[in-house]
Amino acid sequence: MQPQIIKLMKKIILCTWYMLSLSFAISLFVGCQRQQPKFVYNVDKFYDLEILRYDVPEFDSLSLQQKQLVYCLSEAALWGRDILFDQNGRYNLRIRRACEALYAQKDKVQCTDQDWSVFEKYLKRVWFSNGIHHHYSEDKFLPEFSQEWFEAACAEAGVTYDPAILPVMFDPAVMPKRTTAQDGVDLVLNSAGNYYGEGVTQAEAEAWYAAHKDNSPEPLWIGLNSQLVKNEYGQIEERVYKVGGLYGEALEHVVFWLREALQYAENDQQREVLRQLIAFNETGDLRLFNKYCIAWVRDLESRVDFVNGFTETYTDPLGITGTWESMVNFKDLAATKRTQLISSNAQWFEDHSTTDPQYKKEEVKGVSAKVITAAILAGDCYPATPIGINLPNANWIRKEYGSKSVTIDNLMHAYNEAAKGNGFNEEFMIDDEIRSLYEQYGALCGDLHTDLHECVGHGSGKLLPGVTKDALKEHASTIEEARADLFGLYFLGDPKLVELGLLPNDEAFKAGYYQQMMNGAMTQLVRIEPGKDIEEAHMRNRQLIANWVYEHATNKEVEIVEVPATNDQGLTTKHYLRINDYQGLRRLYGELLAEIQRITSEGDYVAAKEMVEKYAVKVNQDLHKEVLARYQKLNLAPYKGFVNPVYTAVRDAEGNITDVTIDFTEGYIDQHLRYSRDYSPLPDVN
């Protein structure tokens, strides 16, 4: 055979072998891909709550050092769990532990499956709310089992408990509200939150805060990390949260893991953040807290980041003391380009807002924005969690050093995935045109509104000289959330977003406008019990906006229409939101934004009070009943929360962390039992 022919045959054989090998490899790859289990987002559902699971994409792409840092910061986060339970009510730890002890002795209890089922659901609810009050409505939830059953079951199981918990659990008149915002009552005495000692009144607390107010250019946040109590002489004094002080047993563990995290910090600036936070936890010195906040804002290079400590003040009836929360996260590099684009245009948004020039910032400083992937949730971020964060809260730090604004992308993705095909849009959106618009652009508008709310909304505007952050008192949180929401809504409809490439066309924003108005005016009412007022600040904000706009829509820019129903859920008619003039609606958003900013900048408490009480609190009872009936048909839970992934440190013979693995299979009950077993250092009474 000629050499050329032999060479040709060899080439053919080699090519054939290569193609067969490639085909086999592709088949094997595709087969492996098909065998990969689908990520399961839905975990559990009980009462009005649904538990979801969130993915942590790109965790495996982190460097070993970054994984080690995530692990240590996650441990620091989980050790604060008991603190929030105790802050939410002085009996919460005793109740949780008694119920957990009984749950562990199920085999010793003679009872029906129904009795045990309602007991288990009660315990799951306590875990979700970090106490015995609903995490959103603030109302105490009562067990469906009787006090007699509980006492008998504990006796059978050999579970001992403090008898003082019984009226707290079972008597509806004892500690009925975690945080009350009811006008005309003593907010401190009528709130179950454990920010004030027994017998401390609102007047006494306000007088103490007024006497210790820091009016310096760089003020300390007096009361952020302390409980006000009466001493043996009846005088008000502080119990400071610190190592060696109140909650010291938990903070010792937090500090230990923050120290461990130091060796894995990504850069010197992040090490400075950790050092200042450690020092603050050890001393309780608020000057160190300010240093920590400034260092944290300046850390812009680290991919891994975290929030840890006493942060938001929503559940203190006076809006002073921070609740424990933590979130460990890392930057989503691709999605962050979106928020950085918004942040880089912060001055443009400020200059073009509808607010009076005297209330605008002449120079917007340091609005650092990013999209993050949550790696662990803890404290007041768990199981229910925000989808965006803008910190720090001190206005003077924001003014001088800027702020960090984040959108939590993987949590929003989990919400969207879990909601697919649930029938909500078909039930509550007025027609196919709106539903189609929302399906195309709803998720995008939700992301952008959150970005605008957090990146530029909270950081916009300024207080006039002499006005302090606490001027609006109990209405401060509602007004601030409305201000940020309105800023985002106004600019969501601005052509600037299309110009920047953030929206694909000038129709897309309508999906966001429809969703906000529908939620604020109607669908969020599913979260309220019949006959109740709205208490929670974010819900008040949304209804305030919707009701104000609806009242001022004199040209029917937006309306609620009644249409015949096919006797669905016993209803003969149904109500739907209709928007007739989207640009007119945007103009109304702008008008309300201008007034809300004026109230904020001037510290106009009277106007804030009137605004909130007129538009944000009272519920249309007929509409409320209808929404509840329509929602019931869908079998949906209005509130969502999460289970965390489990991180495990792989160590060598010397104890060095050589890898960190992540697992998503832990269930809701198992996770909380493990947390209570492994991360519960506080005594029953603190």
C-alpha positions as CSV (number, residue, x, y, z in Angstrom):
1,M,0.0,0.0,0.0
2,Q,1.4,3.4,-0.9
3,P,2.7,5.5,2.1
4,Q,0.3,8.4,1.2
5,I,-2.7,6.0,1.5
6,I,-1.5,4.6,4.7
7,K,-1.1,8.1,6.2
8,L,-4.6,9.0,5.0
9,M,-6.1,5.9,6.5
10,K,-4.3,6.6,9.8
11,K,-5.8,10.1,9.8
12,I,-9.2,8.8,9.1
13,I,-8.9,6.3,12.0
14,L,-7.6,8.9,14.4
15,C,-10.3,11.4,13.4
16,T,-12.9,8.7,13.8
17,W,-11.5,7.7,17.3
18,Y,-11.4,11.4,18.3
19,M,-15.0,12.0,17.2
20,L,-16.3,8.9,19.0
21,S,-14.3,9.9,22.1
22,L,-15.7,13.4,21.9
23,S,-19.2,12.1,21.4
24,F,-18.9,9.8,24.4
25,A,-17.5,12.6,26.5
26,I,-20.4,14.9,25.5
27,S,-22.9,12.2,26.2
28,L,-21.3,11.5,29.6
29,F,-21.2,15.2,30.4
30,V,-24.9,15.7,29.4
31,G,-25.8,12.6,31.3
32,C,-24.1,13.9,34.4
33,Q,-25.8,17.2,33.9
34,R,-29.2,15.5,33.7
35,Q,-28.4,13.6,36.9
36,Q,-27.7,16.7,38.8
37,P,-30.5,17.2,41.3
38,K,-32.7,20.2,40.8
39,F,-32.3,22.8,43.6
40,V,-35.3,22.5,45.8
41,Y,-36.3,26.0,47.1
42,N,-39.5,25.0,49.1
43,V,-38.8,23.4,52.5
44,D,-41.8,23.8,54.8
45,K,-45.1,25.7,55.3
46,F,-47.2,26.3,58.4
47,Y,-49.7,29.0,59.4
48,D,-49.0,32.1,57.3
49,L,-45.3,31.2,56.9
50,E,-43.3,29.4,54.2
51,I,-39.7,28.3,54.6
52,L,-37.4,28.4,51.6
53,R,-33.9,27.4,50.8
54,Y,-31.4,29.7,49.1
55,D,-28.6,28.7,46.8
56,V,-25.1,30.3,47.2
57,P,-23.9,30.4,43.6
58,E,-20.1,30.9,43.1
59,F,-19.2,29.8,46.6
60,D,-16.9,27.2,45.1
61,S,-15.2,29.9,43.0
62,L,-14.0,31.7,46.1
63,S,-10.4,31.3,47.1
64,L,-9.6,29.1,50.2
65,Q,-8.9,32.3,52.2
66,Q,-12.3,33.7,51.3
67,K,-14.0,30.5,52.2
68,Q,-12.2,30.4,55.5
69,L,-13.3,34.0,56.2
70,V,-16.9,33.2,55.3
71,Y,-16.8,30.2,57.7
72,C,-15.4,32.2,60.7
73,L,-17.8,35.1,60.1
74,S,-20.7,32.7,59.9
75,E,-19.8,31.2,63.2
76,A,-19.6,34.8,64.7
77,A,-23.1,35.4,63.2
78,L,-24.8,32.3,64.7
79,W,-23.6,32.9,68.2
80,G,-25.8,36.0,68.5
81,R,-29.1,34.1,68.1
82,D,-30.0,34.1,71.8
83,I,-29.5,37.8,72.0
84,L,-32.4,38.6,69.6
85,F,-34.7,36.1,71.4
86,D,-34.1,38.0,74.7
87,Q,-34.4,41.4,73.1
88,N,-37.8,40.5,71.7
89,G,-39.1,39.5,75.1
90,R,-37.7,38.7,78.5
91,Y,-39.6,35.3,78.6
92,N,-38.7,34.1,75.1
93,L,-35.6,32.0,76.0
94,R,-37.5,30.3,78.8
95,I,-40.5,29.5,76.5
96,R,-38.3,28.4,73.7
97,R,-36.2,26.1,75.8
98,A,-39.2,24.6,77.6
99,C,-40.8,23.8,74.3
100,E,-37.6,22.4,72.8
101,A,-37.1,20.2,75.9
102,L,-40.7,18.9,75.5
103,Y,-40.2,18.3,71.8
104,A,-37.1,16.2,72.5
105,Q,-39.2,13.9,74.8
106,K,-42.1,13.2,72.4
107,D,-41.9,9.4,73.0
108,K,-42.8,10.0,76.7
109,V,-45.9,12.0,76.0
110,Q,-49.3,10.3,75.6
111,C,-51.2,12.5,73.2
112,T,-53.0,12.5,69.9
113,D,-51.3,13.3,66.6
114,Q,-53.4,16.5,66.4
115,D,-52.2,17.7,69.8
116,W,-48.6,17.1,68.9
117,S,-49.0,18.7,65.5
118,V,-50.3,22.0,66.9
119,F,-47.5,21.9,69.5
120,E,-44.9,21.4,66.8
121,K,-46.3,24.2,64.7
122,Y,-46.2,26.5,67.7
123,L,-42.6,25.8,68.3
124,K,-41.8,26.3,64.6
125,R,-43.5,29.7,64.8
126,V,-41.5,30.6,67.9
127,W,-38.3,29.9,66.0
128,F,-39.5,31.9,63.0
129,S,-40.4,35.0,65.0
130,N,-37.5,34.7,67.4
131,G,-40.0,34.8,70.2
132,I,-43.8,34.6,70.8
133,H,-44.9,37.6,68.8
134,H,-45.5,37.6,65.1
135,H,-42.4,38.9,63.3
136,Y,-44.4,41.3,61.2
137,S,-47.7,42.2,62.8
138,E,-46.1,42.4,66.3
139,D,-49.2,40.6,67.9
140,K,-48.7,37.7,70.3
141,F,-49.7,34.4,68.8
142,L,-51.5,32.0,71.2
143,P,-51.0,28.2,71.2
144,E,-53.7,26.1,69.7
145,F,-53.1,23.6,72.5
146,S,-54.4,24.3,76.0
147,Q,-52.4,25.3,79.1
148,E,-53.6,22.1,80.7
149,W,-52.3,19.9,77.9
150,F,-48.9,21.7,78.0
151,E,-48.6,21.3,81.8
152,A,-49.6,17.6,81.6
153,A,-47.2,16.9,78.7
154,C,-44.3,18.5,80.5
155,A,-45.1,16.5,83.6
156,E,-45.1,13.2,81.6
157,A,-41.9,14.1,79.9
158,G,-40.1,15.3,83.0
159,V,-39.6,18.8,81.6
160,T,-39.3,21.5,84.2
161,Y,-40.0,25.2,83.4
162,D,-40.5,28.5,85.1
163,P,-44.3,28.8,85.9
164,A,-44.1,32.5,85.1
165,I,-44.1,31.6,81.4
166,L,-47.6,30.2,81.5
167,P,-49.6,33.4,81.5
168,V,-47.2,34.9,79.0
169,M,-47.9,32.0,76.7
170,F,-51.6,31.5,77.2
171,D,-53.2,34.7,78.5
172,P,-54.0,37.0,75.5
173,A,-54.0,40.1,77.8
174,V,-50.4,39.5,79.0
175,M,-47.8,41.2,76.7
176,P,-50.1,41.3,73.7
177,K,-47.8,43.4,71.5
178,R,-44.0,43.1,70.9
179,T,-43.8,46.7,69.8
180,T,-46.8,48.9,69.9
181,A,-47.2,52.1,67.9
182,Q,-50.7,52.8,69.2
183,D,-51.3,56.5,69.7
184,G,-52.1,57.7,73.1
185,V,-50.6,54.9,75.2
186,D,-47.3,54.5,77.0
187,L,-45.2,52.9,74.2
188,V,-42.7,51.4,76.5
189,L,-45.0,49.9,79.1
190,N,-47.3,48.5,76.4
191,S,-44.5,46.8,74.4
192,A,-43.2,43.4,75.3
193,G,-39.7,44.0,73.9
194,N,-36.9,43.7,76.4
195,Y,-35.2,47.1,75.7
196,Y,-36.4,48.6,79.0
197,G,-36.5,47.1,82.5
198,E,-39.7,46.4,84.3
199,G,-41.5,49.5,85.4
200,V,-39.6,51.9,83.2
201,T,-42.1,54.3,81.5
202,Q,-41.9,56.1,78.2
203,A,-41.6,59.5,79.9
204,E,-38.7,58.3,82.1
205,A,-36.9,56.7,79.1
206,E,-37.3,59.8,76.9
207,A,-36.2,62.1,79.8
208,W,-33.0,59.9,80.2
209,Y,-32.3,60.0,76.5
210,A,-32.8,63.8,76.4
211,A,-30.5,64.3,79.3
212,H,-27.7,62.2,77.7
213,K,-28.2,63.4,74.1
214,D,-24.9,64.0,72.3
215,N,-25.1,67.2,70.2
216,S,-21.5,67.2,69.0
217,P,-20.7,67.2,65.2
218,E,-19.9,63.4,65.5
219,P,-22.5,62.3,67.9
220,L,-22.6,59.0,69.7
221,W,-25.7,56.9,69.2
222,I,-26.7,56.9,72.9
223,G,-28.8,53.9,73.8
224,L,-27.9,51.8,70.7
225,N,-26.4,49.0,72.7
226,S,-28.0,49.1,76.1
227,Q,-31.1,48.3,78.1
228,L,-32.5,51.0,80.4
229,V,-33.5,49.8,83.9
230,K,-34.3,51.2,87.3
231,N,-31.7,50.7,90.0
232,E,-32.5,50.1,93.7
233,Y,-33.1,53.8,94.2
234,G,-35.6,54.0,91.3
235,Q,-33.1,55.9,89.1
236,I,-32.7,55.0,85.4
237,E,-29.4,53.6,84.3
238,E,-27.9,51.6,81.4
239,R,-27.0,47.9,81.2
240,V,-24.6,47.9,78.3
241,Y,-24.4,45.1,75.8
242,K,-20.7,44.0,76.0
243,V,-18.4,41.2,77.0
244,G,-18.7,41.1,80.8
245,G,-22.0,43.0,80.6
246,L,-25.5,42.3,79.3
247,Y,-25.3,39.4,76.8
248,G,-21.6,39.0,77.5
249,E,-21.8,35.2,77.4
250,A,-22.9,35.3,73.7
251,L,-20.6,38.2,72.8
252,E,-17.6,36.3,74.1
253,H,-18.2,33.7,71.4
254,V,-18.8,36.4,68.7
255,V,-15.5,38.0,69.6
256,F,-13.7,34.7,69.5
257,W,-14.8,34.0,65.9
258,L,-14.2,37.6,64.8
259,R,-10.6,37.1,66.1
260,E,-10.4,33.9,64.1
261,A,-11.6,35.8,61.0
262,L,-8.7,38.3,61.4
263,Q,-6.2,35.8,60.1
264,Y,-8.2,35.4,56.9
265,A,-9.0,39.0,56.2
266,E,-8.6,40.0,52.6
267,N,-6.7,43.3,53.2
268,D,-5.6,45.7,55.9
269,Q,-8.8,47.8,55.7
270,Q,-10.9,44.7,56.5
271,R,-8.6,43.8,59.4
272,E,-9.3,47.3,60.8
273,V,-13.0,46.7,60.5
274,L,-12.7,43.5,62.5
275,R,-10.4,45.1,65.1
276,Q,-12.8,48.0,65.8
277,L,-15.8,45.7,66.0
278,I,-14.0,43.4,68.4
279,A,-13.0,46.3,70.6
280,F,-16.6,47.7,70.6
281,N,-18.0,44.3,71.6
282,E,-15.4,44.0,74.4
283,T,-16.0,47.5,75.8
284,G,-19.4,48.7,74.6
285,D,-17.8,52.1,73.9
286,L,-19.9,53.9,71.3
287,R,-16.8,55.9,70.1
288,L,-15.4,52.6,68.9
289,F,-18.7,51.8,67.2
290,N,-18.4,55.0,65.2
291,K,-14.8,54.0,64.3
292,Y,-16.1,50.6,63.2
293,C,-18.8,52.1,61.0
294,I,-16.3,54.4,59.3
295,A,-13.8,51.6,58.7
296,W,-16.6,49.4,57.4
297,V,-17.8,52.1,54.9
298,R,-14.2,52.6,53.7
299,D,-13.7,48.9,53.0
300,L,-14.6,48.8,49.3
301,E,-12.1,46.3,48.0
302,S,-13.0,43.1,49.9
303,R,-15.2,40.7,48.1
304,V,-16.4,39.0,51.4
305,D,-18.3,41.4,53.6
306,F,-20.6,41.2,56.7
307,V,-23.0,42.9,59.0
308,N,-22.7,41.9,62.7
309,G,-24.1,43.5,65.8
310,F,-26.8,45.9,67.0
311,T,-28.1,47.5,63.9
312,E,-31.8,48.3,63.2
313,T,-34.1,50.0,65.7
314,Y,-37.5,49.1,64.3
315,T,-38.7,47.0,67.3
316,D,-37.6,49.4,70.0
317,P,-40.8,51.5,70.5
318,L,-38.7,54.6,70.8
319,G,-36.5,53.7,67.9
320,I,-33.2,53.9,69.8
321,T,-31.8,50.5,70.6
322,G,-30.5,48.2,67.9
323,T,-31.5,44.6,67.5
324,W,-28.8,41.9,67.0
325,E,-28.4,40.9,63.4
326,S,-25.8,39.5,61.1
327,M,-25.4,38.6,57.4
328,V,-22.3,37.2,55.8
329,N,-22.0,37.8,52.1
330,F,-19.8,38.1,49.1
331,K,-20.0,40.4,46.0
332,D,-21.8,39.2,42.9
333,L,-19.2,40.6,40.5
334,A,-21.4,40.6,37.4
335,A,-24.6,42.0,38.9
336,T,-22.8,44.6,40.9
337,K,-22.1,46.5,37.6
338,R,-25.8,47.5,37.7
339,T,-25.7,49.0,41.2
340,Q,-22.4,50.7,40.5
341,L,-24.0,52.4,37.5
342,I,-26.8,53.7,39.7
343,S,-24.3,54.7,42.5
344,S,-22.1,56.6,40.0
345,N,-25.1,58.7,39.0
346,A,-26.2,59.4,42.6
347,Q,-25.6,63.1,42.2
348,W,-27.7,63.2,39.1
349,F,-30.6,61.5,40.9
350,E,-30.2,63.9,43.9
351,D,-30.2,67.0,41.6
352,H,-33.2,65.8,39.6
353,S,-35.4,64.8,42.5
354,T,-38.7,66.7,43.2
355,T,-37.6,67.9,46.6
356,D,-37.0,71.5,47.5
357,P,-33.3,72.5,46.8
358,Q,-32.8,73.5,50.5
359,Y,-33.3,69.8,51.4
360,K,-31.0,68.3,48.8
361,K,-27.4,67.4,49.4
362,E,-25.0,69.7,47.6
363,E,-22.6,66.8,47.2
364,V,-23.5,63.2,47.5
365,K,-20.5,61.3,49.0
366,G,-19.5,57.8,48.9
367,V,-22.6,55.9,48.0
368,S,-21.0,52.4,47.6
369,A,-23.4,50.0,45.9
370,K,-23.2,46.3,45.1
371,V,-25.2,43.2,44.6
372,I,-24.3,40.5,47.0
373,T,-24.8,36.8,47.5
374,A,-25.9,36.0,51.1
375,A,-23.9,33.2,52.6
376,I,-25.4,33.1,56.1
377,L,-28.4,34.8,57.8
378,A,-28.6,35.4,61.6
379,G,-30.4,37.3,64.3
380,D,-32.9,39.8,62.9
381,C,-32.0,38.7,59.4
382,Y,-33.1,35.1,60.0
383,P,-35.4,33.3,59.1
384,A,-37.2,36.4,57.6
385,T,-34.7,38.7,56.0
386,P,-34.4,42.0,54.1
387,I,-33.7,42.0,50.4
388,G,-31.6,45.1,50.6
389,I,-29.5,46.9,53.1
390,N,-28.2,50.5,53.4
391,L,-25.9,51.2,56.3
392,P,-24.7,52.7,58.5
393,N,-27.7,54.4,60.0
394,A,-25.9,57.4,61.6
395,N,-26.7,60.4,59.3
396,W,-23.4,62.2,60.1
397,I,-21.4,59.2,59.0
398,R,-23.4,58.9,55.8
399,K,-22.9,62.6,55.2
400,E,-19.1,62.7,55.8
401,Y,-18.1,59.2,54.8
402,G,-20.9,57.8,52.7
403,S,-22.8,54.5,53.0
404,K,-22.9,51.0,51.7
405,S,-25.9,49.9,49.8
406,V,-26.5,46.3,48.8
407,T,-29.1,44.2,47.0
408,I,-29.2,40.6,48.0
409,D,-29.6,38.8,44.6
410,N,-29.7,35.1,45.6
411,L,-32.5,35.7,48.1
412,M,-34.6,37.6,45.5
413,H,-33.9,34.7,43.1
414,A,-35.1,32.2,45.7
415,Y,-38.4,34.2,46.2
416,N,-39.0,34.3,42.4
417,E,-38.3,30.7,41.9
418,A,-40.5,29.6,44.7
419,A,-43.4,31.7,43.5
420,K,-43.5,30.5,39.9
421,G,-46.9,29.2,38.9
422,N,-48.6,29.9,42.2
423,G,-51.6,31.7,40.6
424,F,-51.1,35.0,42.4
425,N,-50.8,37.1,39.2
426,E,-53.9,35.5,37.7
427,E,-55.9,36.2,40.8
428,F,-55.0,39.8,41.5
429,M,-53.7,41.5,38.4
430,I,-56.5,43.1,36.3
431,D,-55.9,41.7,32.8
432,D,-53.6,39.7,30.6
433,E,-51.8,42.8,29.4
434,I,-50.7,43.7,32.9
435,R,-49.8,40.0,33.7
436,S,-47.7,39.8,30.5
437,L,-46.0,43.1,31.3
438,Y,-45.2,41.9,34.8
439,E,-43.9,38.5,33.6
440,Q,-41.5,40.3,31.3
441,Y,-40.3,43.0,33.6
442,G,-41.6,42.4,37.1
443,A,-38.4,40.8,38.5
444,L,-36.2,43.4,36.8
445,C,-38.3,46.3,38.2
446,G,-38.2,44.7,41.6
447,D,-34.4,44.5,41.5
448,L,-34.1,48.1,40.2
449,H,-36.6,49.5,42.8
450,T,-34.6,47.8,45.5
451,D,-31.4,49.2,44.1
452,L,-32.7,52.7,43.9
453,H,-34.3,52.5,47.3
454,E,-31.1,51.3,49.0
455,C,-28.4,52.9,46.8
456,V,-29.7,56.4,46.4
457,G,-33.0,56.7,48.3
458,H,-31.8,56.3,51.8
459,G,-28.7,58.3,51.0
460,S,-30.6,61.2,49.5
461,G,-31.6,64.5,51.1
462,K,-30.3,66.1,54.3
463,L,-31.5,67.3,57.7
464,L,-31.6,71.0,58.4
465,P,-29.2,72.3,61.0
466,G,-30.4,71.4,64.5
467,V,-32.6,68.5,63.3
468,T,-31.7,65.1,64.7
469,K,-32.4,61.6,63.6
470,D,-34.9,61.0,66.4
471,A,-37.1,64.1,65.7
472,L,-39.9,62.0,64.2
473,K,-39.9,59.6,67.2
474,E,-42.1,56.6,66.7
475,H,-43.0,57.5,63.1
476,A,-39.3,57.9,62.0
477,S,-39.0,54.4,60.5
478,T,-42.3,54.6,58.5
479,I,-41.4,58.0,57.1
480,E,-37.8,57.0,56.2
481,E,-39.0,53.8,54.4
482,A,-41.6,55.9,52.5
483,R,-38.9,58.4,51.6
484,A,-36.6,55.8,50.1
485,D,-39.5,53.9,48.4
486,L,-40.8,57.1,46.8
487,F,-37.3,58.1,45.6
488,G,-37.0,54.7,44.0
489,L,-40.5,54.8,42.5
490,Y,-40.1,58.3,41.0
491,F,-36.9,57.4,39.2
492,L,-38.0,54.0,38.2
493,G,-40.2,55.8,35.7
494,D,-37.5,58.2,34.5
495,P,-36.1,57.9,31.0
496,K,-32.7,58.1,32.6
497,L,-32.9,54.4,33.4
498,V,-33.5,53.5,29.7
499,E,-30.6,55.9,28.8
500,L,-28.3,54.0,31.2
501,G,-29.4,50.7,29.8
502,L,-31.0,49.6,33.1
503,L,-34.4,49.2,31.6
504,P,-34.9,47.9,28.0
505,N,-37.7,50.4,27.0
506,D,-40.0,53.1,28.3
507,E,-42.8,50.6,29.0
508,A,-41.0,48.3,31.4
509,F,-41.3,50.6,34.5
510,K,-45.1,50.1,34.4
511,A,-44.7,46.6,35.8
512,G,-43.0,48.1,38.9
513,Y,-45.6,50.8,39.3
514,Y,-48.5,48.4,39.1
515,Q,-46.9,46.0,41.6
516,Q,-46.2,48.7,44.2
517,M,-49.7,50.2,44.0
518,M,-51.4,46.8,44.0
519,N,-49.4,45.6,47.0
520,G,-49.7,48.8,49.0
521,A,-53.5,49.3,48.4
522,M,-54.6,45.6,48.5
523,T,-52.5,42.5,48.6
524,Q,-50.3,43.2,51.5
525,L,-53.5,43.2,53.7
526,V,-53.2,39.4,53.7
527,R,-50.5,39.9,56.3
528,I,-53.0,41.5,58.7
529,E,-55.4,39.7,61.0
530,P,-59.1,40.7,60.6
531,G,-59.9,43.8,62.5
532,K,-56.3,44.8,63.2
533,D,-54.5,48.0,62.3
534,I,-51.2,48.1,60.5
535,E,-48.2,48.3,62.9
536,E,-45.1,47.3,61.0
537,A,-43.1,50.3,59.5
538,H,-42.6,48.8,56.0
539,M,-46.2,47.9,55.6
540,R,-47.3,51.3,56.9
541,N,-45.0,52.9,54.4
542,R,-46.5,51.0,51.4
543,Q,-50.1,51.7,52.4
544,L,-49.2,55.4,53.1
545,I,-48.0,55.8,49.6
546,A,-50.9,53.9,48.0
547,N,-53.6,55.6,50.0
548,W,-52.1,59.1,49.6
549,V,-51.8,58.7,45.8
550,Y,-55.3,57.2,45.5
551,E,-56.8,60.2,47.4
552,H,-54.9,62.7,45.3
553,A,-55.5,61.0,42.0
554,T,-58.3,63.5,41.1
555,N,-58.0,62.7,37.4
556,K,-58.3,59.0,38.1
557,E,-54.6,58.4,37.3
558,V,-55.1,55.3,39.4
559,E,-58.3,53.7,40.7
560,I,-59.7,50.5,42.3
561,V,-62.4,49.0,40.1
562,E,-65.1,46.5,41.0
563,V,-65.9,43.7,38.6
564,P,-68.4,40.8,38.8
565,A,-67.1,37.6,40.2
566,T,-68.2,34.0,39.4
567,N,-69.2,33.5,43.0
568,D,-65.5,32.7,43.7
569,Q,-64.9,32.1,47.4
570,G,-68.5,33.2,48.0
571,L,-67.7,36.6,46.4
572,T,-70.1,38.3,44.0
573,T,-67.6,41.0,43.0
574,K,-63.9,41.5,43.1
575,H,-61.7,44.6,43.2
576,Y,-58.7,45.3,41.0
577,L,-56.2,48.1,40.7
578,R,-56.2,49.9,37.4
579,I,-53.6,52.5,36.4
580,N,-55.0,54.9,33.7
581,D,-52.1,57.4,33.6
582,Y,-48.6,56.1,34.4
583,Q,-47.0,59.5,34.0
584,G,-49.7,61.1,36.1
585,L,-48.9,58.5,38.8
586,R,-45.2,59.3,38.6
587,R,-46.1,63.0,39.1
588,L,-48.0,62.1,42.2
589,Y,-45.1,60.0,43.5
590,G,-42.9,63.1,43.0
591,E,-45.3,65.3,44.9
592,L,-45.4,63.0,47.9
593,L,-41.7,62.6,47.8
594,A,-41.3,66.3,48.1
595,E,-43.5,66.5,51.2
596,I,-42.0,63.4,52.9
597,Q,-38.5,64.9,52.4
598,R,-39.7,68.2,53.8
599,I,-41.0,66.4,56.9
600,T,-37.7,64.6,57.3
601,S,-35.5,67.5,56.7
602,E,-37.4,69.8,59.1
603,G,-38.1,67.1,61.7
604,D,-41.8,68.0,61.5
605,Y,-43.2,65.5,64.0
606,V,-46.7,66.9,63.8
607,A,-46.9,66.5,60.1
608,A,-45.4,63.0,60.2
609,K,-47.9,61.9,62.8
610,E,-50.8,63.2,60.8
611,M,-49.5,61.6,57.6
612,V,-49.0,58.2,59.2
613,E,-52.3,58.2,61.1
614,K,-54.4,59.3,58.2
615,Y,-52.9,57.1,55.4
616,A,-50.8,54.3,56.9
617,V,-52.6,52.7,59.9
618,K,-56.3,52.0,59.3
619,V,-57.5,49.1,57.1
620,N,-60.5,49.0,54.8
621,Q,-62.2,46.1,56.5
622,D,-64.4,45.1,53.5
623,L,-61.5,45.1,51.1
624,H,-59.5,43.2,53.7
625,K,-62.0,40.4,54.0
626,E,-62.1,40.1,50.2
627,V,-58.3,39.9,49.9
628,L,-58.1,37.2,52.6
629,A,-60.8,35.1,50.8
630,R,-59.1,35.4,47.5
631,Y,-55.7,34.6,48.9
632,Q,-57.0,31.6,50.8
633,K,-58.0,29.9,47.5
634,L,-54.4,30.0,46.4
635,N,-53.0,28.3,49.5
636,L,-50.1,30.7,49.7
637,A,-48.2,31.8,52.7
638,P,-47.8,35.6,52.8
639,Y,-44.5,35.5,54.7
640,K,-41.3,33.8,53.6
641,G,-38.2,32.9,55.5
642,F,-35.1,30.7,55.0
643,V,-33.1,27.9,56.3
644,N,-29.3,28.4,56.0
645,P,-26.8,26.2,54.3
646,V,-24.4,24.3,56.6
647,Y,-20.7,25.1,56.3
648,T,-18.2,22.6,57.6
649,A,-14.6,23.3,58.1
650,V,-12.3,20.5,56.8
651,R,-9.2,20.5,59.0
652,D,-5.8,18.8,58.9
653,A,-4.0,17.0,61.7
654,E,-2.8,20.4,63.1
655,G,-6.3,21.8,63.1
656,N,-5.8,24.1,60.1
657,I,-8.8,24.7,57.9
658,T,-7.9,23.2,54.5
659,D,-11.3,23.5,52.9
660,V,-14.9,24.6,53.6
661,T,-17.8,22.5,52.3
662,I,-21.4,23.7,51.9
663,D,-24.5,21.5,52.3
664,F,-28.1,22.5,51.5
665,T,-30.0,19.4,52.9
666,E,-30.7,20.5,56.5
667,G,-34.4,20.9,57.3
668,Y,-36.1,23.6,59.2
669,I,-36.7,21.7,62.5
670,D,-33.2,20.1,62.5
671,Q,-31.5,23.4,61.9
672,H,-33.2,25.2,64.8
673,L,-32.7,22.3,67.2
674,R,-29.0,22.3,66.2
675,Y,-28.7,26.1,66.7
676,S,-30.3,25.8,70.1
677,R,-28.0,23.0,71.1
678,D,-24.7,24.4,69.7
679,Y,-25.2,28.2,69.8
680,S,-27.1,29.0,73.0
681,P,-24.9,30.4,75.7
682,L,-27.2,32.9,77.5
683,P,-28.9,32.1,80.8
684,D,-32.7,32.0,80.9
685,V,-32.9,35.4,82.6
686,N,-30.6,38.2,81.5
